[in-house]
Amino acid sequence: NTMLPTFLYATTNEAPVYESIINNRATKLINKIQSGTYVTITGEDNDFYKVKTAGPDGWMRKTDLADTMGIKIFYLDVGQGDGILIEVGNLKILIDAGPAVNMHSYLTKWQYTYLIRSNKPVHIDYVFVSHFDADHYKGLIGILNDKRFTFGTVYHAGILKFAEKNNPYNTGLGDTIQHNGIEYLTKIFDDLIQTSEPAAFNRDITNFMAAVKNAAAENRLGKTKRLVAGDTAVSKTIENKKFVIDVLGPFTEKIGGRHRFVYWQDEGKTINGHSLVLKITFGARTFLFGGDLNTRSELYLMQQYGNTNPFMVDVAKSCHHGSSDFTEAFMQQVNPFATVISSGDNESFSHPRADAIGCAGKYARGNRPLVYSTELARSVSKNKILFGMINLRCNGTDIYINQMKEASRPADMWDAYTLPGAV
């Protein structure tokens, strides 16, 4: 009698869970789970394991289970903003966390209740703040202040916002200088824990900086670090596959011996344009996270890379929530099979814009490109909001993207797509 494995992961997407087994044959489908979903093994019958999992428990084919999880990317519906959770191996990674409590609620009331209930800390290995606009980082403040969380490194792009009152600088992002007819930003921040800055930051940045310093003082946060194009933030082998996070932007330029950021037109264009641009590789597949890039910064990035194109990926998170401020040339370089737009019901923006949705399809690969929207995936039933999370699962070769159907029946819960093969 061989020992039963304690737990396994679903290896097929929409892996079936059956009510019972008779003569090694399954009866009545009662649940379908996504690839990478954790199951506890409680029994065995010929070709089937008895499992406890998300949704109704039952029996699964052994061939639908394995001891590798792959990578899971959760594009959370955080309203008007970005918030992404990534799990791979034993790593937990956040890229932004939206403007409000959605991410914190999801992590504490859903995703990591199993850790919280057993009084174990929820350890987030890497936090990437794409840039310091409130709809990307403000939701991190509550997570950083929550003593149930610990953190490895907080990575960021290096531009902070100052208070409007008594601001001694000539812009809300600090002073600028002119060089060869181009305006450059002089203030670049590196270590957010040790920052000594005489001028006051705006209220949200002040609260964020306090949360970072507080978490560090309580030994719940390792370090903070600014990333720049050319850096590799993470490079590991996980489940015998390479897992790499490369930084494709932002770029600084050396002016008078110091690193400076180009200042574009106004504060908004500048802080958005210098968002972290992250390219994640897992096995043979690639994923792009470009913060709030805009027309000027996309042209600038393409110019920096000349005739090379590092931007082409399998799945892209749409820049700037599907705003119209983009270039077709950059979309052609990204050329993904699928695009995920993260936006909310903030009527002043009207994101995602019709041209952004159309171009996301037009400049994609494959005969039937996929365009997802957290806002479109959201539904309301009996005054209850069902948030529109987009789930991505990848084993290093196959990519599955799933969103919940609006009528939730466990046996047929997922609107699931498999992306075309690795190129």
C-alpha positions as CSV (number, residue, x, y, z in Angstrom):
1,N,0.0,0.0,0.0
2,T,1.6,3.2,-1.1
3,M,1.3,6.3,1.0
4,L,-1.3,8.8,-0.2
5,P,0.0,12.2,-1.2
6,T,-1.1,14.9,1.3
7,F,-2.0,17.4,-1.4
8,L,-1.7,17.9,-5.2
9,Y,-2.7,20.5,-7.8
10,A,-5.1,20.3,-10.7
11,T,-3.1,20.1,-13.9
12,T,-5.9,20.4,-16.4
13,N,-8.0,23.5,-16.5
14,E,-11.6,23.1,-15.5
15,A,-10.6,19.8,-14.0
16,P,-13.7,17.8,-13.2
17,V,-14.7,16.8,-9.6
18,Y,-17.3,13.9,-9.4
19,E,-19.8,13.0,-6.8
20,S,-18.8,9.3,-6.6
21,I,-16.9,6.4,-8.2
22,I,-18.5,3.1,-9.1
23,N,-16.4,0.3,-10.6
24,N,-13.6,2.8,-11.4
25,R,-16.1,5.0,-13.3
26,A,-17.1,8.5,-12.3
27,T,-20.7,9.5,-11.7
28,K,-22.2,13.0,-11.8
29,L,-20.0,16.0,-12.3
30,I,-20.4,18.4,-9.3
31,N,-17.5,20.8,-9.6
32,K,-14.8,22.1,-12.0
33,I,-11.6,23.6,-10.7
34,Q,-8.9,25.7,-12.4
35,S,-5.5,24.5,-13.3
36,G,-3.1,25.0,-10.3
37,T,-5.9,24.7,-7.7
38,Y,-4.7,23.1,-4.5
39,V,-6.5,19.9,-3.4
40,T,-6.1,17.9,-0.2
41,I,-6.1,14.1,-0.9
42,T,-8.4,12.2,1.5
43,G,-8.8,8.8,-0.2
44,E,-8.1,6.6,-3.2
45,D,-10.1,4.3,-5.5
46,N,-8.3,2.8,-8.5
47,D,-7.7,5.7,-11.0
48,F,-9.3,8.3,-8.7
49,Y,-8.4,10.3,-5.6
50,K,-10.9,11.6,-3.2
51,V,-10.3,15.4,-2.7
52,K,-11.2,18.4,-0.7
53,T,-10.9,21.6,-2.7
54,A,-12.6,24.9,-3.6
55,G,-16.3,24.2,-4.0
56,P,-17.9,20.8,-3.5
57,D,-15.5,18.0,-2.6
58,G,-15.5,14.7,-4.5
59,W,-13.4,12.5,-6.7
60,M,-10.9,13.4,-9.3
61,R,-9.0,11.4,-11.9
62,K,-5.4,10.9,-10.9
63,T,-4.3,12.0,-14.4
64,D,-5.9,15.5,-13.7
65,L,-3.6,16.0,-10.7
66,A,0.1,16.6,-10.2
67,D,2.6,18.0,-7.6
68,T,3.3,21.2,-9.6
69,M,1.2,24.3,-9.3
70,G,2.6,26.5,-12.1
71,I,2.1,30.2,-12.0
72,K,-1.2,31.9,-11.0
73,I,-1.9,35.5,-11.9
74,F,-5.0,37.1,-10.3
75,Y,-6.0,40.4,-12.0
76,L,-8.1,41.7,-9.2
77,D,-11.1,43.9,-9.8
78,V,-10.0,46.9,-7.6
79,G,-12.3,49.4,-9.3
80,Q,-10.5,52.2,-11.1
81,G,-6.9,51.1,-10.6
82,D,-4.5,48.1,-10.9
83,G,-4.1,45.3,-8.4
84,I,-2.4,42.0,-9.3
85,L,-1.5,39.0,-7.1
86,I,0.9,36.4,-8.4
87,E,1.7,33.0,-6.8
88,V,4.5,30.9,-8.2
89,G,6.4,28.2,-6.2
90,N,6.2,29.4,-2.7
91,L,6.4,33.1,-3.7
92,K,3.7,35.6,-3.3
93,I,4.0,38.8,-5.3
94,L,1.9,42.0,-5.5
95,I,2.0,44.4,-8.4
96,D,0.0,47.4,-7.2
97,A,-3.1,47.2,-5.0
98,G,-5.7,49.6,-6.3
99,P,-7.0,52.7,-4.6
100,A,-9.1,51.2,-1.8
101,V,-9.7,48.1,0.3
102,N,-10.5,45.5,-2.4
103,M,-7.0,43.9,-2.4
104,H,-6.7,43.8,1.4
105,S,-10.2,42.3,1.7
106,Y,-9.4,39.7,-0.9
107,L,-6.2,38.7,0.7
108,T,-7.5,38.6,4.3
109,K,-11.1,37.4,3.8
110,W,-10.6,34.9,0.9
111,Q,-7.2,34.0,-0.4
112,Y,-5.1,33.7,2.8
113,T,-7.8,32.9,5.4
114,Y,-6.1,29.5,5.8
115,L,-2.9,31.2,7.0
116,I,-4.6,33.9,9.1
117,R,-6.8,31.3,10.9
118,S,-3.7,29.3,11.9
119,N,-2.0,32.5,13.1
120,K,0.7,32.3,10.4
121,P,1.9,35.6,8.8
122,V,1.0,36.2,5.2
123,H,4.4,36.8,3.7
124,I,4.5,38.8,0.5
125,D,8.0,38.3,-1.0
126,Y,7.9,41.2,-3.5
127,V,5.7,44.2,-3.8
128,F,6.0,46.3,-7.0
129,V,4.6,49.8,-6.9
130,S,4.3,50.6,-10.6
131,H,4.2,54.3,-9.8
132,F,2.8,56.6,-7.1
133,D,-0.6,57.3,-8.4
134,A,-3.3,56.6,-5.7
135,D,-5.2,54.1,-7.8
136,H,-2.1,51.9,-7.9
137,Y,-0.6,52.1,-4.4
138,K,-3.1,53.6,-1.9
139,G,-4.6,50.1,-1.3
140,L,-1.1,49.0,-0.1
141,I,-1.2,51.3,2.9
142,G,-3.7,49.1,4.8
143,I,-1.9,45.9,3.8
144,L,1.5,47.3,5.0
145,N,-0.1,48.4,8.3
146,D,-1.7,45.0,8.9
147,K,0.4,43.2,11.4
148,R,-0.6,39.8,10.0
149,F,1.5,40.6,6.9
150,T,5.3,40.5,6.4
151,F,7.1,41.7,3.3
152,G,10.4,41.0,1.6
153,T,11.2,43.9,-0.8
154,V,9.1,46.8,-1.9
155,Y,10.2,47.9,-5.4
156,H,9.2,51.2,-6.9
157,A,10.0,53.6,-9.8
158,G,11.5,56.4,-7.7
159,I,9.1,59.4,-8.2
160,L,7.1,60.7,-5.3
161,K,4.5,63.5,-5.1
162,F,4.7,66.5,-2.9
163,A,2.0,68.4,-1.1
164,E,0.5,71.3,-3.0
165,K,0.7,73.8,-0.1
166,N,4.1,75.3,0.7
167,N,5.8,73.2,-1.9
168,P,9.3,74.7,-2.4
169,Y,9.8,73.0,-5.8
170,N,8.7,74.1,-9.2
171,T,6.5,71.0,-9.8
172,G,4.6,68.6,-7.6
173,L,7.2,66.0,-8.3
174,G,10.2,68.2,-7.4
175,D,12.4,70.7,-9.2
176,T,13.2,70.4,-12.9
177,I,16.2,71.5,-14.9
178,Q,16.7,72.2,-18.6
179,H,19.4,70.4,-20.6
180,N,19.7,70.8,-24.4
181,G,16.2,72.1,-24.6
182,I,14.7,69.1,-22.6
183,E,13.2,69.3,-19.2
184,Y,14.4,66.8,-16.5
185,L,13.2,65.9,-13.1
186,T,15.9,66.2,-10.4
187,K,14.3,64.4,-7.5
188,I,14.7,60.6,-7.5
189,F,14.1,58.5,-4.4
190,D,15.8,55.2,-3.8
191,D,15.4,53.8,-0.2
192,L,11.9,54.7,1.1
193,I,12.7,53.6,4.6
194,Q,15.6,56.0,5.0
195,T,14.3,58.9,3.1
196,S,15.1,62.3,4.6
197,E,13.2,65.0,2.7
198,P,12.6,68.5,4.1
199,A,9.4,69.2,2.0
200,A,6.1,67.6,2.8
201,F,4.7,64.8,0.6
202,N,1.1,64.7,-0.3
203,R,-1.3,63.1,2.2
204,D,-1.4,59.6,0.6
205,I,2.4,59.4,0.0
206,T,2.9,60.6,3.6
207,N,0.7,57.7,4.8
208,F,2.4,55.2,2.5
209,M,5.9,56.3,3.7
210,A,4.8,56.0,7.4
211,A,3.4,52.5,6.7
212,V,6.7,51.5,5.1
213,K,8.8,52.9,7.9
214,N,6.5,51.3,10.5
215,A,6.6,47.9,8.9
216,A,10.4,48.1,8.7
217,A,10.6,49.2,12.4
218,E,8.5,46.1,13.3
219,N,10.8,43.9,11.3
220,R,7.9,43.0,8.9
221,L,9.6,44.6,5.9
222,G,13.0,43.8,4.6
223,K,13.9,46.6,2.2
224,T,12.8,49.0,-0.4
225,K,14.5,49.5,-3.7
226,R,14.2,51.6,-6.9
227,L,14.2,49.7,-10.1
228,V,15.3,50.9,-13.5
229,A,15.4,49.5,-17.0
230,G,18.0,46.7,-17.3
231,D,17.4,45.4,-13.8
232,T,16.4,41.9,-13.1
233,A,14.2,42.0,-10.0
234,V,13.8,38.2,-9.6
235,S,15.5,35.3,-11.2
236,K,14.8,31.8,-9.9
237,T,14.2,28.2,-11.0
238,I,10.8,27.1,-9.9
239,E,9.4,23.6,-10.7
240,N,12.4,23.2,-13.1
241,K,11.4,26.3,-15.1
242,K,12.9,29.7,-15.2
243,F,11.0,32.4,-13.4
244,V,12.3,35.9,-14.2
245,I,11.0,39.4,-13.6
246,D,12.9,41.8,-16.0
247,V,12.5,45.5,-15.8
248,L,12.1,47.2,-19.2
249,G,11.4,50.7,-17.9
250,P,11.7,53.4,-16.6
251,F,14.9,54.8,-18.0
252,T,17.0,57.6,-16.5
253,E,19.5,59.7,-18.4
254,K,22.8,61.0,-17.0
255,I,22.8,64.7,-17.0
256,G,25.7,66.5,-15.2
257,G,26.8,63.3,-13.6
258,R,23.4,62.6,-12.0
259,H,20.5,60.3,-13.0
260,R,17.5,62.2,-14.2
261,F,14.0,61.4,-15.5
262,V,12.7,63.3,-18.6
263,Y,9.9,65.6,-17.5
264,W,7.0,65.3,-20.0
265,Q,4.5,68.2,-20.3
266,D,3.0,67.8,-16.8
267,E,3.2,65.8,-13.5
268,G,0.6,63.2,-14.6
269,K,2.3,62.4,-17.9
270,T,5.6,62.2,-16.2
271,I,4.8,60.0,-13.2
272,N,2.7,57.7,-15.4
273,G,5.3,57.6,-18.2
274,H,8.0,56.5,-15.8
275,S,6.0,53.5,-14.5
276,L,7.8,50.3,-13.8
277,V,7.5,48.1,-16.9
278,L,7.8,44.5,-15.9
279,K,8.2,41.5,-18.1
280,I,7.6,38.2,-16.3
281,T,8.8,34.9,-17.8
282,F,7.7,31.5,-16.6
283,G,9.0,28.6,-18.6
284,A,8.2,29.4,-22.2
285,R,5.6,32.0,-21.6
286,T,5.7,35.8,-20.9
287,F,3.5,38.4,-19.3
288,L,3.8,42.2,-19.4
289,F,2.8,44.7,-16.7
290,G,3.3,48.3,-17.9
291,G,1.6,50.5,-15.2
292,D,0.2,53.7,-16.8
293,L,2.5,54.2,-19.8
294,N,1.2,56.8,-22.2
295,T,1.9,58.0,-25.8
296,R,5.1,60.0,-24.9
297,S,6.6,57.3,-22.8
298,E,5.8,54.5,-25.2
299,L,7.6,56.4,-28.0
300,Y,10.5,57.1,-25.7
301,L,10.8,53.5,-24.6
302,M,10.8,52.2,-28.2
303,Q,13.4,54.8,-29.0
304,Q,15.6,53.6,-26.1
305,Y,15.4,50.0,-27.4
306,G,16.1,51.0,-31.0
307,N,15.5,48.1,-33.4
308,T,15.1,45.5,-30.6
309,N,11.7,44.7,-29.2
310,P,11.7,43.3,-25.7
311,F,8.0,44.1,-25.3
312,M,6.4,41.1,-27.2
313,V,4.6,38.8,-24.7
314,D,1.8,36.3,-24.6
315,V,-0.4,38.3,-22.2
316,A,-0.4,42.0,-21.5
317,K,-2.0,44.0,-18.8
318,S,-3.3,47.0,-20.7
319,C,-1.5,50.2,-19.8
320,H,-3.4,52.9,-18.1
321,H,-6.8,51.1,-17.7
322,G,-7.6,51.2,-21.4
323,S,-7.2,55.0,-21.8
324,S,-6.9,56.5,-25.3
325,D,-3.4,57.8,-24.5
326,F,-1.4,55.1,-26.3
327,T,0.4,54.4,-29.6
328,E,-0.5,51.8,-32.1
329,A,3.2,51.2,-32.7
330,F,3.7,50.1,-29.1
331,M,0.7,47.8,-29.1
332,Q,2.1,46.2,-32.3
333,Q,5.3,45.6,-30.5
334,V,3.5,44.0,-27.5
335,N,1.4,41.9,-29.9
336,P,-0.1,39.6,-27.2
337,F,-2.6,36.7,-27.5
338,A,-4.6,38.3,-24.6
339,T,-5.0,41.7,-23.0
340,V,-6.4,42.4,-19.5
341,I,-7.8,45.8,-18.9
342,S,-8.1,46.8,-15.2
343,S,-10.6,49.6,-14.7
344,G,-13.6,50.7,-12.7
345,D,-16.8,52.7,-12.8
346,N,-15.1,56.0,-12.4
347,E,-17.1,58.0,-14.8
348,S,-14.7,60.9,-15.1
349,F,-12.3,58.6,-17.0
350,S,-14.7,56.5,-19.0
351,H,-12.1,53.7,-19.2
352,P,-11.8,51.4,-21.0
353,R,-12.1,53.6,-24.1
354,A,-13.6,52.1,-27.3
355,D,-10.4,52.7,-29.3
356,A,-8.2,51.0,-26.6
357,I,-10.5,47.9,-26.6
358,G,-10.5,47.8,-30.4
359,C,-6.8,48.3,-30.8
360,A,-6.1,45.7,-28.1
361,G,-7.8,43.2,-30.4
362,K,-6.5,44.6,-33.7
363,Y,-2.8,44.5,-32.7
364,A,-2.9,41.1,-31.1
365,R,-1.7,37.7,-32.2
366,G,-3.8,34.8,-33.1
367,N,-7.0,34.5,-35.1
368,R,-9.2,35.2,-32.1
369,P,-7.5,37.6,-29.7
370,L,-8.8,37.8,-26.2
371,V,-9.5,41.2,-24.5
372,Y,-10.6,41.0,-20.8
373,S,-11.9,43.7,-18.6
374,T,-12.3,43.5,-14.8
375,E,-15.1,46.0,-15.1
376,L,-17.0,43.9,-17.7
377,A,-16.4,40.7,-15.7
378,R,-18.0,42.3,-12.6
379,S,-21.7,41.6,-12.1
380,V,-24.3,42.7,-9.7
381,S,-26.9,40.4,-8.3
382,K,-29.5,41.3,-5.6
383,N,-27.5,44.4,-4.7
384,K,-24.4,42.3,-4.1
385,I,-21.4,43.1,-6.3
386,L,-19.5,40.0,-7.6
387,F,-16.1,41.4,-8.4
388,G,-14.7,40.8,-11.8
389,M,-11.4,39.0,-11.2
390,I,-9.6,37.6,-14.2
391,N,-7.7,34.4,-13.4
392,L,-4.6,33.3,-15.3
393,R,-3.0,29.9,-14.9
394,C,0.1,28.7,-16.7
395,N,2.3,25.6,-16.3
396,G,5.1,27.1,-18.3
397,T,3.7,25.9,-21.6
398,D,-0.1,26.2,-21.6
399,I,-1.9,29.4,-20.5
400,Y,-5.5,29.3,-19.4
401,I,-7.5,32.5,-18.6
402,N,-10.7,32.1,-16.7
403,Q,-13.4,34.4,-15.4
404,M,-16.5,33.4,-13.4
405,K,-19.8,33.1,-15.2
406,E,-22.4,35.4,-13.8
407,A,-24.6,32.5,-12.7
408,S,-22.5,30.5,-10.3
409,R,-23.0,26.8,-10.6
410,P,-19.9,24.9,-9.3
411,A,-20.2,22.3,-12.1
412,D,-20.0,25.0,-14.8
413,M,-18.6,28.0,-13.1
414,W,-15.8,29.2,-15.5
415,D,-15.8,30.9,-18.8
416,A,-12.4,29.5,-19.7
417,Y,-10.0,30.0,-22.7
418,T,-6.8,28.3,-23.6
419,L,-4.3,30.5,-25.3
420,P,-2.5,29.4,-28.5
421,G,0.8,27.5,-28.0
422,A,4.1,28.9,-27.0
423,V,6.0,30.4,-29.9
